[in-house]
Amino acid sequence: MNRPERPAPSVFNSRRDPLAGSPAQRRARRQQREDPQAVAQDYLQYMLNDYDDRRRQAHRSWRDLCPAYAFALTTHAANWPRGGGEDTEGELAAQWELMRGESRLRWPKAREVVEDAWLALDHMPAPAVRPLLQ
């Protein structure tokens, strides 16, 4: 049996906020984000954009959201079912409890983040996602 792929720890570190940094780094990210041609071409860019939006709108921290992004990547790569059936939701919720680490998000809130990430992953080419998995 093959070992399931999992998110790369170097990228998915819930204790290191990827949007923190010097004022110049924050300005550069903001300029890139405001460019209408700058569409998330890979999952890392998607996460940074989504995190920036969610932290401003709902005051979410990277520690809360990082595990949800990792969960979405892992379950998407493993082709987990996404349907809204009770069994599927129960399995996803149970797996979230195992993977959430220090995230304060309960499954219903995490599900929103995960669902959005799944939709983004559906439209990304595999080479843009593969480097984030081990």
C-alpha positions as CSV (number, residue, x, y, z in Angstrom):
1,M,0.0,0.0,0.0
2,N,1.4,3.4,-0.9
3,R,1.9,6.0,1.8
4,P,-0.7,8.7,1.4
5,E,0.7,12.1,0.3
6,R,0.6,14.8,2.9
7,P,1.3,18.5,2.8
8,A,4.9,19.6,2.9
9,P,5.8,20.8,6.5
10,S,8.0,23.6,5.1
11,V,4.9,25.2,3.6
12,F,2.2,24.2,6.0
13,N,3.6,25.6,9.3
14,S,0.7,27.0,11.3
15,R,3.1,28.9,13.6
16,R,4.7,31.0,10.8
17,D,2.3,33.5,9.3
18,P,3.2,33.8,5.6
19,L,1.9,37.3,5.3
20,A,4.0,38.7,8.2
21,G,7.2,40.4,7.1
22,S,8.7,43.7,6.5
23,P,6.6,46.7,5.3
24,A,8.3,46.4,1.9
25,Q,7.3,42.7,1.6
26,R,3.7,43.4,2.5
27,R,3.6,46.3,0.0
28,A,4.9,44.0,-2.8
29,R,2.3,41.3,-2.0
30,R,-0.4,43.9,-1.9
31,Q,0.7,45.3,-5.3
32,Q,0.8,41.8,-6.8
33,R,-2.7,41.1,-5.4
34,E,-4.2,44.3,-6.8
35,D,-2.9,43.4,-10.3
36,P,-6.0,42.1,-12.2
37,Q,-3.7,39.8,-14.2
38,A,-2.3,38.2,-11.0
39,V,-4.5,35.1,-10.8
40,A,-3.6,32.3,-8.4
41,Q,-1.7,29.9,-10.7
42,D,-0.8,27.6,-7.8
43,Y,-2.1,26.5,-4.5
44,L,0.5,28.5,-2.5
45,Q,-0.7,31.7,-4.2
46,Y,-4.3,30.7,-3.7
47,M,-3.7,30.2,0.1
48,L,-2.0,33.5,0.5
49,N,-4.8,35.4,-1.3
50,D,-7.5,33.5,0.5
51,Y,-5.8,33.9,3.9
52,D,-5.4,37.6,3.3
53,D,-9.1,38.0,2.5
54,R,-10.3,35.9,5.5
55,R,-8.0,37.5,8.0
56,R,-9.3,40.9,7.0
57,Q,-13.0,39.9,6.8
58,A,-13.3,37.6,9.8
59,H,-10.1,38.2,11.7
60,R,-8.9,34.6,11.2
61,S,-5.3,33.8,12.1
62,W,-2.9,31.6,10.1
63,R,-2.9,29.2,12.9
64,D,-6.6,28.6,12.4
65,L,-6.6,28.5,8.6
66,C,-3.3,26.7,7.8
67,P,-4.6,23.3,8.9
68,A,-7.8,23.8,6.7
69,Y,-5.7,24.5,3.6
70,A,-3.5,21.4,4.4
71,F,-6.7,19.3,4.9
72,A,-8.1,20.5,1.6
73,L,-4.9,19.7,-0.3
74,T,-4.6,16.3,1.3
75,T,-8.2,15.2,0.8
76,H,-8.3,16.6,-2.7
77,A,-5.1,14.7,-3.7
78,A,-6.6,11.5,-2.2
79,N,-9.9,12.0,-4.1
80,W,-12.0,12.0,-0.9
81,P,-15.7,12.2,-1.6
82,R,-17.2,15.7,-1.1
83,G,-20.9,15.1,-1.2
84,G,-23.1,16.4,1.5
85,G,-24.3,13.0,2.7
86,E,-24.3,12.3,6.4
87,D,-21.7,9.5,6.1
88,T,-19.3,11.6,4.1
89,E,-19.7,14.7,6.3
90,G,-19.1,12.5,9.4
91,E,-15.9,11.1,7.9
92,L,-14.7,14.5,6.9
93,A,-15.5,15.9,10.3
94,A,-13.7,13.1,12.1
95,Q,-10.7,13.4,9.8
96,W,-10.6,17.2,10.4
97,E,-10.5,16.6,14.2
98,L,-7.4,14.4,13.6
99,M,-5.7,17.0,11.4
100,R,-6.7,20.3,12.8
101,G,-3.9,20.6,15.4
102,E,-4.2,24.0,17.1
103,S,-6.8,25.4,14.7
104,R,-9.8,26.8,16.6
105,L,-12.1,26.2,13.7
106,R,-14.8,23.6,14.2
107,W,-15.8,21.5,11.2
108,P,-18.7,23.7,9.9
109,K,-16.4,26.8,9.6
110,A,-13.4,24.8,8.4
111,R,-15.7,23.2,5.8
112,E,-16.3,26.6,4.2
113,V,-12.5,27.1,3.8
114,V,-11.9,23.5,2.6
115,E,-14.8,23.7,0.1
116,D,-13.4,26.9,-1.4
117,A,-9.9,25.4,-1.6
118,W,-11.3,22.2,-3.3
119,L,-12.9,24.4,-5.9
120,A,-9.6,26.2,-6.5
121,L,-7.7,23.0,-6.7
122,D,-10.1,21.6,-9.3
123,H,-8.9,24.3,-11.7
124,M,-5.2,24.1,-11.0
125,P,-2.8,21.9,-13.1
126,A,-1.2,19.0,-11.2
127,P,2.3,20.5,-11.6
128,A,1.2,23.6,-9.7
129,V,0.1,21.4,-6.7
130,R,2.6,18.5,-6.6
131,P,5.5,20.4,-5.0
132,L,3.3,21.0,-1.9
133,L,2.9,17.3,-1.3
134,Q,5.4,14.8,0.0
